[in-house]
């Protein structure tokens, strides 16, 4: 029985000494576009995000990095009763410094924990137009948070890997620049709807 349990552990975790060396650099990022059309309410939501990321291993299995990008979202709807069209757009510059720690599960498989401080500096614009009136509003905002994300990283070869994060644990503060209004958000849990996948290129030493 003991031999069977030992063999199972070796098969599951690989009992490998594989490590990611200090001085290793990698490039990754997120590119995402989504579009949702609700025919019942005649509304459409479009979102686009691009965030290239660079990481550098300051120690064995320990990396620091930075993601810099842009995100935009547009929500357009038309009232079937008043024929008033509403368009709400959101554009933001995004910065995400982070620290990532890896633990070895096998020759090619790692588990990691990532601590990041996402920051967004954006502008929210609302446009209303109808038969009787038309007006626009615009508000700038800042968003700062602290998140911890667990994930898995599988190396296809020495240069390419596929990584996935599952949920996040963290806090975010959203505040309008010219309005006395802010929102605090807390997020704790492994949410399968928050699973993200990415491809990473590693400059192997």
N, C-alpha and C positions, 0 to 999 in steps of 0.2 A: 504493500500500500504506500509506504513512504517513497519507494522508487517511482511509483505511478504519479504521486503528487509532485515530485521533483521534476519528472519529465513534462508534466502539464505546465508547470511554472516556466520551464525553459522554452516551451513552445509558445506560451503566451507573451512573455516579456523578452525572450531572447537572451537574457542575462549578458547583455553586451556592454563593452567598455567604450563604445563609440561615443565620440565627443565632437563638438564644434569648436574649432581652435580659435584662440585669441587672435585678433587681427583680421578675421574673416568679414567681408562686406557683402550685403545682399540688397537687391532691389525688388520691390513688390508694389502693390497698390490696388486700388478699387476703381472700377469703371462700371457704372450701373445706370440703366435707363428703364423707367417704367411708365406705363400709360394706362389709366383706368377710365372707362366710359360708363356712366350710369344713365341708362336710357329712361329710367323711371323719373328721375329728377332733372334730366338734361344737363348733367354736369360732367366735367372732364378734369382729371388730375394728371399732370405730367411731372415727373421728377428725373433729374439728371445729376449724377455725382461723379467726380473724378478726383482721386487723391493718391498721387504717387508717393511712395515711401522708401526711405533708405535706412538701413540698419547697419550697425558696426559692433562686432563682438569685442568688448573691452576686457573680457576674461573668458575662460573656458565655459561655454554654454550660457554666457551672460551678455546680452546685447542692449545697446541703447540706440534710439533712432528718432526720426522725425518724418511725419507725414504733412504735406502741404497741398491743399487743393481747393476746389470750388464746388459748390452745390447750388442748384436752382430748382424751384418748384412753382408750378402754376396751377391754380384752381379756378376754372371758368364755369359759371352756371347761369342759366336763364330761367326766370320765373314764367311759367306758362300762363299765369293770371295777369300780371302787371307788365309783362314783356321787358322787365328790367334785367339787364345783363350785369353780372358781377364778376370781376376778375381780380383775384388775389395772387400776387407774385412775391416770391421770396428768393433773394440772391445773397449768398454769403461766402466769404473767404474763410477757409478752415485751416487750423494749425493743430497738429497732434504730436507733441513730444511723448516718448514712451520709454519704458524699461521692460525687457522681456527676459525671463529666466527659463531655461530648458532643463528637462530631466529625461534621461535616456530610457526608452522602453525596449529598443532593439537596434540592430545595425542601421536601420533606415527610419525608424519610428521614434518620435519624441513627443512628449507632452510639455506644454508651456503655460506659464501664467504671465499675463501682460498688465502692467500698471501704466495707464495713460492719462494725460490731462488734455482733453479735447477743448478747443476754443474756437468759437465762430464769431465773426464780425460781419453783420449783414444788414440788409434793408428790406423791409416789408412794405409793399405798395398795394393799395386797394383802389380799384377803379369801378365806379358805378355809372351806368348810362341807361337812360330810358326816354320815353316820349316827353316827359315833363322836365327832367333835370339831368344834370351830369356833373359829377365832382370826383376828385381824387384825394386820397390821403397817403402819407408816406411817413414811416417811422423807422429809425435806425435802432439796432439792438446789439447786445453782446450776450454770448452764452459761454459759460465756463463750467467745466465739470471734472470729476475724478472717477475713473472707471477701472475695474479689475476684470479681465477677460481670460477665461481658461480656453485652451485649444490643443489641437493635435497638428503635428507637422510630419509629413511623410516624404522622404527623399527618393525621387525616381532614379536619380544618379547624382554625381557629385556637384552638378550645377543647377539642377531643377528640383523643386519640391512643391507639393500641394499642401496647403494648410487650411484649417477650419477652426472657427471659434464658435462656441455654443453659449449664447446669452451673455450677460454682463451683470456685474454688481457695482453700483455706483450712485453718484449724486451729480445733479446739474442745476445751475442757476441761470435763468433766462431773464434779462432785464432790458426794457426799452430805454433808450438814451434820454429822450425828452419827456418821458412820462413817468409819473410816480407809480410804477407798476412793475412787479417782478414775480417770478414763479420759481419755486423750488420743487425739483422732481427727484424721487428716490426710486431706484430700480434694483431689485434683488431677486435672482432666480435664474435657473437654467431653462430658458424658453426656446423650444425647438423652432419657433417661428423667427427667432433671431439668429439662426445658424447662418454663418457667412463662409464662403469658400474663396480662396485666392491662390494664385500661382506666384512662386518666388524664384528669382534667379540669384544664385550664389556664386560669388567670385572666389572659387575654391583656391586655397593656398597650395 
